[in-house]
């Protein structure tokens, strides 16, 4: 088949408040499955296990809310080791705001992952004022990686 035997899927089971203009790791704290116990639900880090070098299909989705409908920018990053790659950006003109609730989704391929390499999802929300932004738990906030043969 096209998929290897290493994979995990996790979701966020509860809300998480995040600071504005600060990259914050989202720990997806409820595992759906984890074939090699390679995803840490406390830290939000997937570590490529022995025999897991190669390509991975990656997907993540984050559900934001600020309760007021004044979000103007959200950024979603995949951090690979010490470097972060911007995956998706929702950037609205300053006179227009996002809805009170917004879901941001990204899927793609990671190539040449090495054994011991670590991956995690970071978010960086911004709003038009000092109100808080929350990550909403549930099925719309999830992260998975599946090895590709």
SULQUI-V23896 format. One record per residue. PSI is psi as a letter, one per 30 degrees, with the letter a starting at -180 (none if undefined). Layout:
((PSI) (PSI))
//
This chain:
((l) (f) (k) (a) (g) (k) (l) (l) (k) (l) (l) (k) (f) (l) (l) (j) (k) (k) (k) (k) (g) (k) (k) (k) (k) (j) (j) (j) (g) (j) (k) (e) (l) (j) (f) (g) (h) (f) (k) (j) (f) (e) (f) (g) (k) (k) (k) (j) (l) (k) (g) (g) (k) (a) (l) (k) (k) (k) (k) (l) (k) (k) (j) (l) (k) (f) (f) (f) (h) (g) (k) (f) (k) (k) (k) (k) (k) (j) (k) (j) (b) (f) (k) (k) (k) (k) (e) (k) (k) (j) (j) (k) (k) (f) (g) (k) (l) (l) (l) (e) (k) (k) (k) (k) (k) (k) (k) (a) (k) (k) (l) (h) (k) (l) (k) (f) (k) (k) (k) (l) (k) (k) (l) (i) (l) (k) (l) (f) (a) (g) (l) (l) (k) (k) (k) (k) (l) (a) (f) (f) (j) (l) (k) (l) (k) (k) (k) (k) (none))
//
